[in-house]
C-alpha cells in the first residue's frame, strides 16, 4: 500500500469472504509518501494452497480517514497480491485498488 499524498492518512483495510465474514481487518497510519507491505497470513496461505491452484473469492474494502471508501471483488490466488495506492495524481480515483501477479 502506498500513500502518494503530502499528508498522513488513517487507512482501514478489510477483507471478507463471499458470505461477508471478515477474514482480515487492520488500521494503518500512512505517512506522506510512504509504503507498507504485508504478507498473507499462514491461514490464508493454507486455504489457497489446497487444492493446488485454488482461488478464494474475496472482497477488499479500503477506507481512508473514515470518509473515502473503495472496494473490489476478486479471486485471490497464491501468486496474486493487492496493490493499493492512495492519492496518485495519475489515477482517476483517490483510492486505486488492483490485484497483481507476483
C-alpha positions in Angstrom: 0.0 0.0 0.0 1.4 3.4 -1.0 0.4 6.9 0.1 1.4 9.4 -2.5 -0.2 12.3 -0.8 1.6 15.1 1.0 -0.3 14.5 4.3 -0.8 11.5 6.6 -3.9 9.3 6.4 -5.6 6.7 8.5 -6.4 3.7 6.3 -8.6 0.7 7.2 -8.2 -2.4 5.0 -10.8 -5.1 5.4 -11.0 -8.4 3.5 -14.2 -10.5 3.7 -15.3 -13.8 2.2 -18.4 -14.3 -0.1 -20.6 -14.5 2.9 -19.4 -11.1 4.1 -17.5 -12.6 7.1 -14.4 -10.6 7.9 -11.2 -12.6 7.4 -8.8 -9.6 7.9 -9.2 -6.1 9.3 -6.4 -3.7 10.1 -6.0 0.0 10.5 -2.8 1.8 9.4 -1.5 5.3 9.7 0.2 6.2 6.4 2.7 9.0 6.5 3.2 11.2 3.4 5.0 9.4 0.5 5.2 6.1 2.5 4.7 2.5 1.6 3.6 -0.6 3.7 3.8 -4.2 2.7 2.3 -7.2 4.5 2.4 -11.0 3.7 -0.6 -13.2 3.5 -1.4 -15.0 6.8 -0.5 -18.6 7.3 -4.2 -19.5 7.5 -4.9 -17.8 4.1 -1.9 -19.4 2.5 -3.2 -22.9 3.6 -6.6 -22.0 2.2 -5.1 -21.1 -1.2 -2.6 -24.0 -1.3 -5.0 -26.9 -1.0 -6.0 -28.0 -3.6 -3.2 -26.7 -5.8 -4.4 -23.8 -8.0 -7.2 -23.0 -5.6 -8.7 -19.5 -5.8 -10.6 -17.8 -2.9 -13.3 -15.3 -3.8 -13.0 -12.2 -1.5 -13.9 -8.6 -1.2 -11.3 -6.0 -0.2 -12.5 -2.7 1.1 -10.3 0.3 1.8 -11.5 3.3 3.8 -9.4 6.4 4.1 -9.9 8.8 7.1 -13.3 7.3 7.8 -14.5 9.2 4.7 -13.5 7.7 1.3 -14.2 4.1 0.5 -13.4 1.8 -2.4 -13.9 -1.9 -2.8 -13.4 -4.7 -5.3 -14.4 -8.3 -5.5 -11.8 -10.7 -6.9 -10.4 -14.2 -6.8 -7.3 -14.4 -4.7 -4.6 -17.0 -5.5 -1.2 -17.9 -4.1 0.6 -15.8 -6.8 -1.5 -12.7 -6.5 -1.4 -9.7 -4.2 -3.3 -6.5 -3.7 -2.0 -3.2 -5.0 -3.4 -0.2 -3.1 -2.4 3.4 -3.9 -3.7 6.5 -2.3 -3.9 9.9 -3.9 -1.8 9.2 -7.0 -2.2 12.1 -9.4 -2.1 9.7 -12.4 -5.2 7.8 -11.2 -8.8 8.8 -11.7 -9.9 7.9 -8.1 -8.2 8.9 -4.8 -8.0 5.2 -3.9 -6.7 2.9 -6.5 -7.2 -0.9 -5.9 -5.9 -3.7 -8.0 -4.6 -7.3 -8.0 -1.2 -8.1 -9.5 0.6 -11.4 -10.1 3.9 -11.9 -8.2 
